[in-house]
């Protein structure tokens, strides 16, 4: 791997006014993705990398770029990583921008944000993702989506869908969503989401995600401030669809057909096939773990709180 000092100095800093936002980057063992992410954030007012005890070069890369490195030690429960950062970091700016280590701010989005944060009537902005998977831009199969990533400090935070979490689950928010008080809007330009980690790493991460999802759906399908709704926001609609798919026999197969055939995922070639296949496998893992948790409760003499989902 290229030395971290060389990575950090490989591109000159653009001489322009800093973007007046505080960026929070959640990371754990992201040495392959993080340099591209931080390079794209050179013109941002301040950047925090919230690490979780990485065993690779993630901390060294963050230091080489001169950003603020904070270690988060998850012990279970709530809040998780990004909400903890929102609540506890001494943020300098009035706007918070949440960026994943495998995402990159584009110059077009940077300029749009610069204008957007000057609008006093808006407290939050949805940003879309341009998803790259196995080297290809995915245009179909529901790969691209909107998330509320930019919001005014003190006006937004993550919904809590499950307080009883443990360290077998991801230490950062998975399908919890940011909820903002006041008006929101959408930005036109997307974030580039380009994960260059191996598929093995992808599978390991999603194993943690399915532990969390199974527990959420077992406890209650309506946990969180965003109730499932077909006619709600995109996040509520996706939650509604996933809830319904989890409840029908053969859900993984139907989910694959929904994304790959009806969602035109086949137009994205082999990467589209693999992506839609992994999404369906994730549904299978969640259903299997719901069954496992229900059986464990029955063995302990505890009545399951969720109706049978097949």
Backbone bond lengths (Angstrom), bond angles and torsions (degrees), N, CA, C in turn:
res aa  C-N    CA-C-N  psi(-1)  N-CA   C-N-CA  omega(-1)  CA-C   N-CA-C  phi
1 X - - - 1.475 - - 1.524 109.50 -
2 X 1.319 116.12 141.79 1.460 120.97 177.71 1.522 109.98 -59.54
3 X 1.318 117.38 141.15 1.452 120.82 -179.78 1.522 110.63 -58.45
4 X 1.342 115.21 143.03 1.462 118.77 -174.91 1.518 111.49 -63.98
5 X 1.332 118.44 -32.66 1.464 120.47 177.88 1.518 110.55 -63.36
6 X 1.331 116.92 -39.66 1.453 120.81 179.89 1.521 110.95 -68.76
7 X 1.338 116.54 -37.57 1.461 120.30 178.21 1.519 110.33 -61.75
8 X 1.321 116.39 -46.62 1.461 121.12 -176.22 1.522 112.35 -67.35
9 X 1.340 118.51 -27.82 1.461 122.10 -176.86 1.517 113.21 -101.10
10 X 1.349 116.61 4.90 1.456 118.96 -172.33 1.523 113.73 -71.03
11 X 1.360 116.77 -24.45 1.453 119.71 -179.72 1.529 109.93 -124.69
12 X 1.327 118.21 138.75 1.464 120.14 178.04 1.522 111.61 -70.68
13 X 1.322 115.81 152.41 1.459 120.73 176.61 1.524 108.87 -78.85
14 X 1.321 116.36 131.11 1.453 120.57 179.58 1.532 109.70 -72.39
15 X 1.333 118.31 125.55 1.468 120.91 -177.35 1.524 111.39 -76.12
16 X 1.298 117.46 83.66 1.460 122.22 178.70 1.510 108.49 -143.78
17 X 1.323 116.37 163.90 1.460 120.38 179.74 1.513 110.21 -62.55
18 X 1.324 115.45 140.26 1.451 120.29 -179.04 1.534 110.68 -65.20
19 X 1.319 115.87 142.50 1.454 121.68 175.72 1.530 108.02 -69.97
20 X 1.336 119.40 121.94 1.468 121.59 -171.68 1.527 113.43 -79.69
21 X 1.326 116.17 64.34 1.463 121.89 176.89 1.524 109.08 -137.46
22 X 1.337 115.40 155.83 1.461 122.26 173.02 1.519 108.05 -103.07
23 X 1.323 115.90 118.25 1.464 121.01 -178.04 1.520 109.86 -97.09
24 X 1.320 116.10 135.13 1.463 122.88 174.86 1.515 107.81 -115.39
25 X 1.336 116.57 118.35 1.458 122.87 179.26 1.524 107.94 -111.70
26 X 1.322 116.81 115.28 1.466 121.25 176.77 1.520 108.68 -85.29
27 X 1.345 116.70 133.21 1.463 119.43 -174.50 1.521 111.57 -146.94
28 X 1.325 114.99 149.99 1.459 123.11 167.26 1.527 107.11 -158.83
29 X 1.309 116.76 116.62 1.466 122.73 -178.63 1.536 110.94 51.54
30 X 1.334 115.43 58.84 1.467 121.83 -176.68 1.524 111.67 -117.50
31 X 1.330 117.96 35.17 1.465 120.18 -176.24 1.529 113.06 -61.41
32 X 1.324 117.82 -25.97 1.464 119.67 -179.46 1.527 112.03 -82.03
33 X 1.313 117.46 -32.20 1.461 121.06 -177.20 1.523 113.70 -93.66
34 X 1.330 117.10 -32.89 1.456 121.41 -168.97 1.529 114.64 -62.34
35 X 1.335 121.14 -40.67 1.475 118.76 -179.55 1.521 113.84 -56.53
36 X 1.324 117.28 -43.06 1.461 119.98 179.37 1.525 110.39 -65.35
37 X 1.328 116.95 -40.27 1.462 121.36 178.80 1.521 111.22 -60.90
38 X 1.336 117.27 -50.15 1.458 121.22 -175.91 1.524 111.84 -71.30
39 X 1.316 117.11 -33.31 1.462 120.11 176.93 1.520 110.26 -59.54
40 X 1.346 116.13 -39.71 1.461 120.38 -179.15 1.527 112.72 -73.23
41 X 1.344 116.82 -11.86 1.466 121.03 -177.97 1.525 112.92 -104.45
42 X 1.329 118.19 15.59 1.464 121.30 -176.53 1.521 112.96 -60.55
43 X 1.328 118.32 -29.63 1.459 120.98 -176.35 1.528 112.94 -96.04
44 X 1.328 116.52 14.30 1.463 120.93 -179.40 1.524 109.71 -91.51
45 X 1.348 116.18 146.29 1.459 121.19 -176.34 1.505 114.47 -55.62
46 X 1.321 118.10 -50.02 1.467 121.23 175.58 1.520 109.52 -150.51
47 X 1.335 115.13 147.90 1.453 121.76 -178.94 1.521 108.59 -132.24
48 X 1.327 115.67 127.43 1.459 122.28 171.64 1.521 109.00 -109.04
49 X 1.325 117.13 129.20 1.457 122.25 168.90 1.523 106.76 -101.83
50 X 1.326 116.38 116.89 1.455 122.14 179.73 1.517 107.33 -98.37
51 X 1.314 115.70 102.96 1.463 122.35 -174.86 1.527 110.02 -94.79
52 X 1.316 115.62 159.78 1.464 121.24 178.71 1.524 110.05 -126.93
53 X 1.327 115.79 57.60 1.450 119.96 177.01 1.512 113.94 66.23
54 X 1.318 117.54 43.31 1.466 120.89 -179.82 1.524 111.26 -57.03
55 X 1.327 115.17 143.50 1.459 121.08 177.71 1.527 112.19 -104.06
56 X 1.335 116.93 2.84 1.462 120.84 176.08 1.535 108.55 -106.21
57 X 1.317 117.10 -154.91 1.466 120.98 -174.98 1.524 113.86 -87.92
58 X 1.318 118.59 12.99 1.463 121.12 -178.75 1.528 112.93 -52.98
59 X 1.340 120.42 -50.07 1.475 119.25 179.85 1.523 113.10 -61.96
60 X 1.339 117.16 -40.56 1.465 120.76 -179.56 1.527 111.01 -64.39
61 X 1.323 116.66 -38.63 1.463 120.02 178.88 1.525 110.39 -65.26
62 X 1.325 116.88 -42.90 1.467 120.22 178.87 1.522 110.72 -60.88
63 X 1.322 117.21 -43.80 1.466 120.53 179.36 1.527 111.08 -65.22
64 X 1.333 116.87 -38.92 1.460 120.09 -178.89 1.518 111.93 -63.67
65 X 1.319 117.61 -31.39 1.453 121.44 178.37 1.525 112.13 -84.12
66 X 1.323 117.20 -5.14 1.448 120.59 177.21 1.510 115.20 76.29
67 X 1.331 118.18 18.72 1.463 120.41 178.44 1.523 109.72 -88.25
68 X 1.312 116.97 172.46 1.460 121.89 -177.66 1.528 109.40 -89.34
69 X 1.323 115.99 120.95 1.464 121.89 -176.52 1.521 109.31 -103.74
70 X 1.335 116.12 126.68 1.461 122.27 179.02 1.517 108.36 -128.75
71 X 1.328 117.08 135.42 1.461 121.59 177.19 1.524 110.30 -94.23
72 X 1.318 115.44 133.49 1.461 122.21 177.95 1.519 108.62 -114.92
73 X 1.313 117.02 123.04 1.467 122.27 -177.33 1.524 108.57 -110.41
74 X 1.312 115.48 99.67 1.462 120.67 -174.77 1.522 111.41 -78.25
75 X 1.328 115.45 129.51 1.461 121.98 179.23 1.528 111.46 -115.95
76 X 1.311 116.77 12.74 1.456 120.63 -175.10 1.516 110.85 95.15
77 X 1.328 115.56 172.92 1.453 120.41 177.34 1.519 113.85 76.85
78 X 1.320 114.98 -159.80 1.472 122.99 -176.70 1.523 108.98 -129.25
79 X 1.321 119.54 142.07 1.465 128.25 8.12 1.530 112.28 -84.75
80 X 1.332 113.57 162.72 1.458 119.79 172.02 1.532 109.23 -95.67
81 X 1.319 115.86 -168.54 1.467 121.10 -162.34 1.522 115.33 -55.04
82 X 1.315 117.57 -55.41 1.463 118.51 -172.46 1.524 112.06 -73.20
83 X 1.337 116.76 -37.89 1.462 118.22 176.80 1.529 110.69 -66.09
84 X 1.329 116.37 -37.66 1.469 120.13 175.98 1.526 109.96 -59.27
85 X 1.333 116.25 -43.46 1.461 120.37 179.78 1.521 110.97 -63.93
86 X 1.334 116.94 -42.59 1.460 120.78 179.16 1.528 110.58 -59.34
87 X 1.328 116.43 -39.49 1.461 121.32 -175.07 1.528 113.20 -80.68
88 X 1.341 118.19 -27.91 1.458 119.86 -167.26 1.526 116.41 -116.14
89 X 1.329 118.82 -20.48 1.455 118.95 -177.18 1.527 111.26 -76.23
90 X 1.346 117.36 144.26 1.478 120.97 176.90 1.536 109.80 -81.13
91 X 1.314 115.68 72.42 1.463 120.81 -174.39 1.517 111.09 -68.38
92 X 1.322 114.82 139.75 1.464 120.91 -174.11 1.519 113.35 -86.04
93 X 1.339 116.57 -29.96 1.460 119.50 -171.05 1.530 111.74 -109.64
94 X 1.313 115.17 165.37 1.460 121.78 -176.83 1.523 112.75 -81.52
95 X 1.326 117.12 -12.02 1.462 120.59 -179.36 1.530 110.05 -118.51
96 X 1.344 115.79 138.38 1.466 123.32 178.38 1.518 108.27 -110.91
97 X 1.325 115.60 133.92 1.466 121.80 178.53 1.526 107.42 -124.37
98 X 1.335 116.60 118.10 1.461 122.35 -178.86 1.523 109.41 -94.45
99 X 1.322 116.35 122.50 1.464 122.15 -178.19 1.520 108.79 -130.73
100 X 1.322 116.70 134.12 1.459 120.59 174.65 1.525 109.90 -82.94
101 X 1.330 116.43 157.94 1.461 120.77 -177.19 1.523 112.62 -64.07
102 X 1.329 117.39 -22.65 1.466 119.95 179.53 1.528 112.07 -98.50
103 X 1.328 116.55 18.80 1.453 121.56 176.92 1.523 110.47 -114.89
104 X 1.320 116.36 156.01 1.460 120.46 -178.42 1.523 110.06 -138.15
105 X 1.316 115.46 130.48 1.457 122.33 175.56 1.522 109.06 -73.08
106 X 1.320 116.94 131.47 1.466 120.79 177.33 1.527 109.54 -94.50
107 X 1.335 117.97 156.60 1.471 120.20 177.35 1.525 112.48 -57.96
108 X 1.330 117.04 -35.55 1.463 120.60 -179.57 1.528 110.72 -66.70
109 X 1.349 116.22 -43.21 1.453 119.28 178.87 1.528 110.81 -68.26
110 X 1.319 116.88 -36.61 1.464 120.56 177.83 1.527 111.02 -58.24
111 X 1.304 117.15 -46.05 1.459 120.18 -179.63 1.527 111.49 -68.26
112 X 1.319 116.50 -35.45 1.461 119.12 178.43 1.524 110.66 -66.89
113 X 1.329 117.15 -40.40 1.466 120.98 177.72 1.527 110.08 -63.78
114 X 1.325 116.64 -39.64 1.464 121.24 -179.56 1.535 110.18 -56.38
115 X 1.316 116.56 -39.33 1.458 120.49 178.67 1.533 111.47 -78.82
116 X 1.337 115.97 -37.67 1.461 120.63 -173.34 1.524 112.62 -65.24
117 X 1.336 117.61 -38.68 1.465 119.93 -175.55 1.530 112.49 -72.47
118 X 1.321 116.96 -6.18 1.465 120.62 177.01 1.524 112.32 -86.92
119 X 1.323 116.90 -6.50 1.465 120.63 -178.73 1.524 109.36 -85.82
120 X 1.336 118.67 111.32 1.467 120.75 -176.54 1.523 113.72 -73.01
121 X 1.320 118.30 -11.05 1.467 121.02 -175.75 1.525 113.05 -88.57
122 X 1.343 117.99 -10.56 1.458 122.42 -175.69 1.531 109.78 -113.80
123 X 1.326 116.83 133.43 1.470 121.43 179.27 1.519 113.88 -107.29
124 X 1.323 118.00 -8.72 1.457 119.14 179.96 1.510 111.69 -159.98
125 X 1.337 115.37 151.72 1.467 120.74 -179.85 1.525 111.10 -131.37
126 X 1.322 115.38 135.21 1.451 122.03 171.92 1.528 109.22 -84.14
127 X 1.327 115.70 138.17 1.460 121.75 178.24 1.523 107.71 -123.16
128 X 1.312 117.49 134.88 1.462 120.96 179.16 1.525 110.31 -88.12
129 X 1.321 115.55 159.57 1.463 122.05 178.35 1.513 110.01 -108.68
130 X 1.326 116.03 133.96 1.460 122.14 168.77 1.527 105.96 -98.31
131 X 1.324 116.97 105.09 1.453 123.15 -168.21 1.533 112.32 -90.90
132 X 1.331 115.47 121.38 1.462 121.77 172.21 1.524 108.19 -107.79
133 X 1.319 116.72 132.78 1.465 121.69 -177.65 1.520 108.05 -139.64
134 X 1.327 115.95 124.76 1.470 121.78 -176.82 1.530 111.13 52.66
135 X 1.325 115.09 40.22 1.455 121.25 174.63 1.502 115.90 81.82
136 X 1.326 117.65 4.75 1.466 119.62 -178.03 1.523 110.64 -124.13
137 X 1.330 115.99 140.51 1.451 120.88 173.87 1.519 109.01 -72.54
138 X 1.333 116.37 121.98 1.466 121.10 178.52 1.525 108.48 -89.44
139 X 1.320 115.71 121.29 1.458 121.10 -178.43 1.525 112.73 -107.24
140 X 1.324 117.77 -6.13 1.459 121.33 -172.10 1.537 110.03 -136.52
141 X 1.315 115.31 -175.85 1.455 120.39 175.32 1.512 114.99 69.35
142 X 1.320 117.46 18.39 1.454 120.12 179.39 1.514 114.16 71.00
143 X 1.345 116.82 20.74 1.465 119.95 -177.06 1.528 111.65 -70.17
144 X 1.310 116.95 -36.88 1.459 120.18 179.36 1.518 110.94 -88.28
145 X 1.300 117.91 141.14 1.461 120.54 178.25 1.520 109.48 -153.55
146 X 1.327 115.01 171.15 1.462 122.22 -179.10 1.518 109.92 -102.80
147 X 1.316 116.62 143.31 1.460 119.83 172.79 1.524 108.90 -140.80
148 X 1.318 115.08 147.67 1.456 120.23 -177.81 1.523 107.40 -83.76
149 X 1.324 115.71 94.34 1.466 121.73 -171.94 1.520 113.92 -104.28
150 X 1.322 117.66 -18.08 1.465 121.91 -174.69 1.526 108.51 -123.39
151 X 1.333 116.76 121.56 1.459 118.84 -178.13 1.522 110.71 -153.33
152 X 1.313 113.85 159.07 1.458 121.56 -178.35 1.528 110.03 -73.75
153 X 1.328 116.73 133.08 1.463 121.30 -179.04 1.533 110.06 -59.81
154 X 1.337 115.11 133.42 1.451 120.61 -178.32 1.510 114.08 88.90
155 X 1.346 117.13 -8.35 1.458 121.15 -178.90 1.525 113.42 -112.18
156 X 1.332 117.90 -3.15 1.458 119.29 -177.43 1.510 112.66 -146.60
157 X 1.320 115.59 158.98 1.459 122.24 177.06 1.511 109.66 -176.34
158 X 1.320 116.17 168.22 1.458 120.94 -177.31 1.523 111.94 -76.60
159 X 1.326 115.51 140.49 1.454 120.56 168.34 1.529 108.58 -67.23
160 X 1.318 116.73 147.94 1.467 121.24 175.12 1.517 108.29 -103.59
161 X 1.315 116.55 111.89 1.458 120.64 -178.90 1.526 112.51 -96.11
162 X 1.342 116.58 -17.48 1.461 119.24 -177.23 1.519 108.94 -156.34
163 X 1.331 116.68 109.74 1.461 120.53 178.55 1.519 111.81 -80.02
164 X 1.341 116.12 -32.59 1.464 121.14 -176.08 1.525 109.44 -86.37
165 X 1.336 116.14 74.29 1.462 121.58 -179.77 1.518 109.53 -111.23
166 X 1.319 116.42 156.75 1.460 119.93 178.61 1.519 109.74 -130.53
167 X 1.311 116.28 178.86 1.462 121.02 -173.34 1.521 113.54 -76.52
168 X 1.341 118.24 -1.88 1.465 119.46 173.10 1.525 110.76 -78.07
169 X 1.329 115.83 -11.22 1.459 121.77 -179.44 1.526 109.03 -100.54
170 X 1.311 116.65 162.19 1.461 120.44 179.79 1.521 109.95 -59.81
171 X 1.335 116.07 143.86 1.464 119.63 -178.66 1.521 113.33 -85.96
172 X 1.326 116.62 3.21 1.463 118.52 174.16 1.522 109.09 -127.25
173 X 1.330 115.31 166.96 1.447 121.50 -174.49 1.537 110.01 -63.80
174 X 1.330 115.41 136.24 1.465 120.94 -176.98 1.527 109.34 -105.61
175 X 1.339 115.92 -75.02 1.455 120.73 176.78 1.520 110.74 -115.83
176 X 1.323 116.85 23.24 1.449 119.86 163.85 1.530 106.64 -78.09
177 X 1.311 116.13 150.55 1.459 119.69 -177.52 1.525 110.67 -123.76
178 X 1.311 115.25 152.94 1.456 120.90 175.92 1.530 108.95 -74.19
179 X 1.308 115.45 132.91 1.464 122.08 176.69 1.526 107.38 -114.41
180 X 1.327 116.20 130.12 1.462 121.86 -175.72 1.517 110.65 -116.26
181 X 1.317 115.12 138.23 1.459 121.96 173.98 1.522 108.57 -84.35
182 X 1.319 116.66 121.00 1.455 119.87 179.17 1.518 112.81 106.77
183 X 1.310 115.45 -167.55 1.465 121.97 -173.65 1.520 111.66 -75.87
184 X 1.330 115.53 145.03 1.458 122.24 175.81 1.530 109.13 -128.42
185 X 1.335 115.07 163.62 1.461 120.86 178.45 1.526 108.52 -149.33
186 X 1.309 116.23 175.26 1.462 122.04 179.23 1.530 110.11 -111.45
187 X 1.336 114.61 140.94 1.456 120.12 172.89 1.526 109.07 -92.45
188 X 1.316 115.86 148.41 1.465 120.75 -174.35 1.522 112.19 -78.30
189 X 1.320 117.92 -39.29 1.457 121.26 -173.57 1.524 111.42 -89.33
190 X 1.354 117.69 139.67 1.464 120.87 -174.66 1.523 113.35 -91.60
191 X 1.330 114.94 164.07 1.460 122.76 164.98 1.524 108.25 -84.13
192 X 1.311 116.95 143.17 1.463 120.58 175.44 1.530 108.73 -88.47
193 X 1.323 116.71 119.77 1.468 122.58 178.80 1.526 107.84 -106.98
194 X 1.348 115.75 106.64 1.463 120.05 -174.86 1.526 108.78 -134.26
195 X 1.329 116.62 96.42 1.463 121.77 -178.86 1.522 109.39 -90.67
196 X 1.335 116.12 120.44 1.467 119.85 -178.76 1.527 111.54 -105.87
197 X 1.329 117.10 10.79 1.456 119.52 175.67 1.524 109.90 -71.37
198 X 1.333 116.16 165.35 1.459 121.08 -179.68 1.520 110.86 -72.71
199 X 1.334 116.08 161.96 1.454 119.96 175.88 1.522 111.19 -64.99
200 X 1.330 117.42 -28.68 1.468 120.32 177.15 1.523 110.22 -61.60
201 X 1.338 116.80 -42.23 1.465 120.44 177.88 1.524 110.42 -66.27
202 X 1.317 116.73 -39.62 1.467 121.79 177.25 1.528 110.33 -58.24
203 X 1.319 116.75 -44.94 1.469 121.42 -178.64 1.519 110.98 -66.27
204 X 1.333 117.33 -41.13 1.465 120.15 -179.39 1.526 110.88 -64.12
205 X 1.322 117.06 -42.61 1.459 120.35 179.81 1.525 110.80 -63.56
206 X 1.330 116.60 -41.99 1.457 119.27 -177.16 1.525 112.38 -74.49
207 X 1.300 117.69 -17.37 1.459 119.79 171.41 1.530 109.73 -65.34
208 X 1.332 117.40 -42.63 1.459 121.24 175.11 1.528 110.32 -63.15
209 X 1.323 116.19 -41.24 1.462 119.35 -179.19 1.534 111.21 -61.37
210 X 1.329 116.53 -41.07 1.469 118.90 -178.25 1.519 111.78 -69.42
211 X 1.344 118.53 -28.89 1.468 120.07 173.11 1.522 110.30 -58.87
212 X 1.324 115.14 -44.92 1.471 120.78 -179.59 1.522 110.93 -68.16
213 X 1.326 116.85 -46.87 1.461 119.81 -176.68 1.522 111.92 -61.41
214 X 1.331 117.06 -40.84 1.459 120.02 -179.96 1.522 110.75 -61.46
215 X 1.323 116.53 -42.55 1.459 119.90 -179.71 1.526 110.81 -66.77
216 X 1.323 117.63 -39.77 1.458 121.33 178.88 1.522 110.70 -60.83
217 X 1.334 116.61 -50.15 1.457 119.63 -175.69 1.520 111.64 -71.47
218 X 1.316 118.34 -26.80 1.464 120.56 176.41 1.522 110.77 -70.56
219 X 1.329 115.71 -39.57 1.462 119.43 -178.13 1.527 111.31 -70.02
220 X 1.324 116.12 -51.70 1.466 119.62 -179.14 1.502 109.10 -174.28
221 X 1.313 116.10 135.64 1.467 119.78 178.57 1.512 112.19 -74.12
222 X 1.325 117.52 -12.67 1.468 120.23 -175.71 1.519 112.93 -106.37
223 X 1.345 117.34 13.84 1.463 119.59 178.14 1.523 110.05 -59.49
224 X 1.319 115.91 144.22 1.453 120.01 177.44 1.515 111.86 99.76
225 X 1.314 115.22 167.58 1.458 121.09 -178.36 1.516 112.22 -82.67
226 X 1.337 117.19 -16.29 1.459 120.90 178.67 1.523 108.50 -103.08
227 X 1.342 116.82 95.67 1.453 121.17 -179.75 1.527 109.64 -71.02
228 X 1.349 118.32 145.76 1.456 120.36 177.22 1.525 111.30 -57.96
229 X 1.325 117.17 131.92 1.456 120.57 -178.95 1.519 109.27 -157.96
230 X 1.323 116.66 125.41 1.458 120.49 179.38 1.521 111.27 -66.12
231 X 1.344 117.15 -29.17 1.459 121.32 -176.67 1.529 112.65 -102.65
232 X 1.342 116.76 13.25 1.447 120.56 179.00 1.518 112.22 -90.39
233 X 1.323 116.36 -151.71 1.459 121.34 176.88 1.521 110.04 -69.15
234 X 1.329 116.61 172.18 1.457 118.94 178.57 1.524 111.29 -59.57
235 X 1.344 116.95 -39.80 1.462 120.56 178.64 1.524 111.10 -62.50
236 X 1.330 117.11 -42.06 1.468 120.38 178.52 1.524 111.17 -67.33
237 X 1.321 117.13 -37.93 1.464 120.52 179.34 1.523 110.90 -67.13
238 X 1.329 117.73 -43.15 1.464 120.60 177.45 1.530 110.65 -62.81
239 X 1.327 116.18 -38.48 1.466 120.47 178.00 1.522 110.66 -65.66
240 X 1.329 116.43 -40.99 1.474 121.38 178.71 1.526 110.39 -62.54
241 X 1.336 116.30 -46.56 1.463 120.16 -178.99 1.525 111.74 -62.89
242 X 1.340 116.55 -43.48 1.456 119.40 -178.90 1.520 111.27 -65.64
243 X 1.348 115.99 -38.20 1.455 119.70 176.65 1.519 110.85 -59.78
244 X 1.320 116.82 -44.29 1.469 120.35 -178.92 1.522 111.00 -68.28
245 X 1.335 117.35 -40.08 1.457 119.51 179.35 1.526 111.42 -64.56
246 X 1.328 116.76 -37.87 1.463 119.81 179.46 1.516 111.68 -63.48
247 X 1.335 117.73 -24.30 1.448 120.60 -174.13 1.516 115.48 -91.28
248 X 1.332 119.37 -2.73 1.456 119.53 -176.57 1.526 110.71 -109.59
249 X 1.346 116.89 148.70 1.463 119.78 175.86 1.528 110.74 -60.16
250 X 1.313 116.06 143.43 1.458 120.30 179.46 1.510 113.26 68.78
251 X 1.360 117.48 27.84 1.458 121.76 -174.56 1.527 113.66 -54.87
252 X 1.337 119.85 -43.87 1.472 118.61 -179.08 1.526 112.91 -59.45
253 X 1.330 116.37 -40.84 1.464 119.60 179.47 1.516 111.02 -65.61
254 X 1.328 116.23 -46.51 1.465 119.74 179.88 1.527 111.21 -63.04
255 X 1.320 116.50 -37.81 1.468 120.22 179.45 1.527 110.43 -65.18
256 X 1.327 116.08 -40.95 1.465 119.97 177.29 1.524 110.67 -61.91
257 X 1.333 116.67 -46.39 1.469 120.10 -179.56 1.532 110.71 -63.32
258 X 1.324 116.13 -38.74 1.465 120.23 179.86 1.523 110.37 -60.95
259 X 1.338 117.19 -43.82 1.456 120.64 -176.20 1.530 112.40 -82.56
260 X 1.333 117.06 -41.79 1.465 120.29 -172.31 1.521 112.75 -82.99
261 X 1.348 116.64 -38.98 1.467 120.04 -177.05 1.529 110.36 -94.69
262 X 1.336 116.42 -63.27 1.471 119.44 -175.97 1.531 111.51 -71.56
263 X 1.337 116.80 -29.63 1.462 120.59 176.69 1.509 113.57 -87.09
264 X 1.350 117.28 2.33 1.467 124.49 175.71 1.533 112.82 64.43
265 X 1.326 116.95 26.44 1.455 119.88 177.85 1.517 113.28 -60.37
266 X 1.321 117.22 -24.79 1.468 121.03 179.57 1.524 111.89 -63.19
267 X 1.334 117.46 -20.93 1.465 119.87 179.24 1.524 112.28 -72.10
268 X 1.333 117.49 -11.99 1.467 121.14 178.62 1.526 112.53 -94.11
269 X 1.325 117.09 16.53 1.453 121.09 174.09 1.519 113.76 66.90
270 X 1.335 115.37 -153.62 1.463 120.56 -178.56 1.524 112.40 -61.10
271 X 1.348 120.03 -44.08 1.469 118.41 176.30 1.524 112.36 -56.86
272 X 1.336 117.54 -37.52 1.459 120.37 177.81 1.513 111.94 -65.39
273 X 1.328 117.10 -39.78 1.466 121.55 177.26 1.528 110.44 -61.98
274 X 1.330 116.13 -46.73 1.466 119.89 -178.26 1.528 110.49 -66.23
275 X 1.320 116.92 -41.70 1.461 120.01 -179.70 1.526 111.17 -62.70
276 X 1.317 117.43 -49.54 1.466 120.49 179.59 1.531 110.86 -64.01
277 X 1.336 116.65 -36.51 1.463 120.06 176.98 1.511 112.07 -62.97
278 X 1.327 117.08 -43.71 1.464 120.62 178.29 1.533 111.43 -64.35
279 X 1.338 116.72 -37.19 1.453 119.50 177.63 1.527 111.22 -63.06
280 X 1.317 116.77 -40.17 1.463 120.66 178.15 1.526 111.25 -68.43
281 X 1.321 117.20 -40.12 1.463 121.09 177.33 1.521 110.63 -61.69
282 X 1.338 116.43 -36.47 1.463 120.19 177.73 1.527 110.71 -61.35
283 X 1.323 117.01 -40.75 1.465 120.36 176.40 1.522 110.18 -62.12
284 X 1.333 116.74 -41.55 1.470 120.52 177.91 1.529 111.03 -61.63
285 X 1.334 116.61 -42.49 1.460 120.26 178.72 1.529 110.99 -62.87
286 X 1.312 117.15 -42.76 1.461 120.43 -178.91 1.528 110.02 -63.99
287 X 1.332 117.13 -47.43 1.469 119.93 179.36 1.528 110.86 -61.05
288 X 1.323 117.09 -40.49 1.459 120.42 -179.65 1.526 110.80 -64.59
289 X 1.318 116.51 -40.23 1.460 119.85 -178.52 1.528 111.50 -74.58
290 X 1.328 117.76 -29.89 1.462 120.25 171.68 1.529 109.05 -61.24
291 X 1.320 116.32 -45.59 1.463 120.92 178.44 1.527 110.85 -61.04
292 X 1.328 116.35 -43.53 1.462 120.60 179.54 1.522 111.17 -61.95
293 X 1.332 117.47 -45.01 1.458 121.37 179.93 1.528 111.32 -65.61
294 X 1.343 116.54 -39.52 1.460 119.45 179.77 1.533 110.54 -64.85
295 X 1.325 116.21 -42.28 1.461 119.53 178.24 1.524 111.43 -62.27
296 X 1.326 116.58 -40.74 1.462 120.44 179.66 1.524 110.35 -63.20
297 X 1.330 117.19 -39.53 1.461 120.37 178.61 1.522 111.20 -67.12
298 X 1.328 116.02 -40.69 1.457 119.48 178.22 1.524 111.09 -63.96
299 X 1.320 116.65 -38.70 1.466 120.38 177.51 1.523 111.70 -63.84
300 X 1.345 115.61 -30.11 1.456 120.33 179.36 1.520 112.23 -88.47
301 X 1.343 116.39 -2.13 1.448 120.41 179.62 1.498 114.03 81.59
302 X 1.348 116.93 22.36 1.462 121.83 -179.74 1.514 108.78 -105.08
303 X 1.321 116.28 128.33 1.458 120.28 178.89 1.519 110.31 -71.39
304 X 1.320 118.82 130.02 1.466 119.96 176.92 1.519 110.53 -64.81
305 X 1.328 115.69 140.92 1.460 121.09 -175.88 1.525 113.31 -89.32
306 X 1.328 115.37 -4.69 1.464 117.52 -178.87 1.519 108.65 -117.07
307 X 1.304 117.24 140.06 1.454 120.91 179.39 1.520 109.46 -62.23
308 X 1.297 115.56 157.05 1.464 121.03 -179.03 1.522 109.57 -61.97
309 X 1.326 116.87 129.25 1.467 121.73 -178.11 1.513 112.02 -107.64
310 X 1.326 118.61 12.96 1.455 119.48 175.34 1.488 113.41 86.72
